[in-house]
Amino acid sequence: MTFNLSVIADSVAAAGTALLLGVAAMPSAQQDPAAASAPFDSRAQGEPRVIEVVARRFTFEPARIEVTEGEHIRLVVTSADGVHGVGIKKFKVEKLVPRGGEAVTMDFVASAVGIFPIVCSEYCGKGHDEMKGALVVSVRK
């Protein structure tokens, strides 16, 4: 049994070119025209919506955060005074926020509709129990 090495080499080269060029190297019958002409949307590509939050005795600013169901959220939290914590139990979010203004990030997907409490999860003084906020997740339209 003999092999024609030039045929194999040409096939490997064609496959490599297809991999490098992605879908564009496929025959036109296999391309998805909608995907080829769709505008670039960073959120569709998994980019989170960034929301900055400041924790200070005894409040979160903003205290109410409104998002849409299914949205990828990135909270960027800093402390304006002492050590705080941020907890959103429903989405398994909980992080310590150090004093000094160092930003802490928390990524999650708002996967359920409703109003969910945001709490300070690190004791920060006499008003600690009153330090609350709300994450409001609305239905995607």
C-alpha positions as CSV (number, residue, x, y, z in Angstrom):
1,M,0.0,0.0,0.0
2,T,1.4,3.4,-1.0
3,F,0.4,6.9,0.0
4,N,0.6,10.0,-2.0
5,L,2.3,12.4,0.5
6,S,1.5,15.5,-1.5
7,V,-2.3,14.8,-1.3
8,I,-2.0,14.4,2.5
9,A,0.2,17.5,2.8
10,D,-2.4,19.5,0.8
11,S,-5.2,18.2,2.9
12,V,-3.4,19.1,6.2
13,A,-2.6,22.6,4.8
14,A,-6.2,23.2,3.8
15,A,-7.4,22.1,7.3
16,G,-4.9,24.3,9.0
17,T,-6.0,27.3,6.8
18,A,-9.6,26.6,7.7
19,L,-8.8,26.6,11.4
20,L,-6.8,29.8,11.2
21,L,-9.5,31.6,9.2
22,G,-12.4,30.2,11.1
23,V,-15.9,30.1,9.4
24,A,-14.7,32.2,6.5
25,A,-12.7,29.2,5.1
26,M,-15.8,26.9,5.2
27,P,-17.8,26.4,2.0
28,S,-20.6,29.0,1.8
29,A,-23.3,26.5,2.3
30,Q,-22.1,25.9,5.8
31,Q,-21.8,29.6,6.9
32,D,-24.5,31.2,9.0
33,P,-25.4,34.4,7.2
34,A,-27.0,36.0,10.3
35,A,-23.8,35.4,12.3
36,A,-21.6,36.8,9.5
37,S,-23.6,40.1,9.3
38,A,-24.6,40.6,13.0
39,P,-23.1,43.8,14.5
40,F,-20.6,43.3,17.4
41,D,-22.2,43.5,20.8
42,S,-19.8,43.3,23.7
43,R,-22.5,42.0,26.1
44,A,-23.4,39.2,23.7
45,Q,-19.7,38.3,23.8
46,G,-19.9,37.9,27.6
47,E,-18.8,41.3,28.7
48,P,-20.3,42.2,32.1
49,R,-22.2,45.3,33.0
50,V,-19.9,47.1,35.5
51,I,-21.6,48.8,38.4
52,E,-19.6,50.8,40.9
53,V,-20.7,50.7,44.5
54,V,-19.3,52.6,47.6
55,A,-19.7,51.0,51.0
56,R,-19.7,53.4,54.0
57,R,-21.1,53.4,57.5
58,F,-24.0,52.5,57.2
59,T,-25.1,52.5,53.6
60,F,-24.3,51.3,50.1
61,E,-24.2,53.9,47.3
62,P,-26.2,53.2,45.2
63,A,-28.5,51.4,47.7
64,R,-30.7,50.1,44.8
65,I,-29.3,48.4,41.8
66,E,-31.6,47.6,38.9
67,V,-30.6,44.9,36.3
68,T,-32.2,42.6,33.9
69,E,-32.7,38.8,34.2
70,G,-29.8,37.0,32.5
71,E,-27.5,40.0,32.6
72,H,-23.8,39.4,33.5
73,I,-23.0,41.8,36.3
74,R,-19.7,43.0,37.7
75,L,-19.9,44.9,41.0
76,V,-16.8,47.0,41.7
77,V,-17.0,47.9,45.4
78,T,-14.8,50.2,47.4
79,S,-15.0,51.4,51.0
80,A,-15.1,55.0,51.9
81,D,-14.2,54.4,55.5
82,G,-13.6,51.1,57.3
83,V,-13.8,47.4,56.5
84,H,-17.2,46.2,55.1
85,G,-18.5,43.2,53.3
86,V,-21.0,42.7,50.5
87,G,-23.3,39.8,50.4
88,I,-26.1,38.8,48.0
89,K,-27.2,35.4,49.2
90,K,-29.4,34.4,46.2
91,F,-26.4,34.7,43.8
92,K,-23.7,33.4,46.2
93,V,-21.9,36.7,46.2
94,E,-19.9,37.6,49.3
95,K,-16.6,39.4,49.6
96,L,-14.7,41.4,52.1
97,V,-14.2,45.1,51.2
98,P,-11.0,46.4,52.8
99,R,-10.5,50.0,54.1
100,G,-8.3,52.3,52.0
101,G,-10.3,52.4,48.8
102,E,-9.0,49.2,47.2
103,A,-11.6,48.0,44.7
104,V,-13.1,44.5,45.1
105,T,-14.9,42.9,42.1
106,M,-17.7,40.4,42.2
107,D,-19.0,38.8,39.0
108,F,-22.3,37.0,38.7
109,V,-25.3,36.4,36.4
110,A,-28.6,37.8,37.6
111,S,-30.4,34.5,36.9
112,A,-33.6,35.1,38.8
113,V,-36.3,37.8,38.8
114,G,-37.1,39.5,42.1
115,I,-35.8,41.9,44.7
116,F,-32.8,40.5,46.6
117,P,-31.2,42.0,49.7
118,I,-27.6,43.3,49.6
119,V,-26.2,43.2,53.1
120,C,-22.9,44.2,54.8
121,S,-21.4,40.8,55.7
122,E,-18.7,42.2,57.9
123,Y,-19.5,43.9,61.3
124,C,-18.8,47.6,60.8
125,G,-20.2,49.2,63.9
126,K,-23.5,50.0,65.7
127,G,-25.5,50.7,62.5
128,H,-24.2,47.5,60.8
129,D,-27.7,45.8,60.9
130,E,-29.2,48.8,59.1
131,M,-26.6,48.7,56.2
132,K,-28.8,47.2,53.5
133,G,-29.4,47.6,49.8
134,A,-31.5,45.9,47.1
135,L,-30.7,44.2,43.8
136,V,-33.8,44.5,41.6
137,V,-33.8,42.0,38.8
138,S,-36.5,42.6,36.2
139,V,-37.8,40.3,33.4
140,R,-35.9,40.5,30.1
141,K,-38.0,42.2,27.5
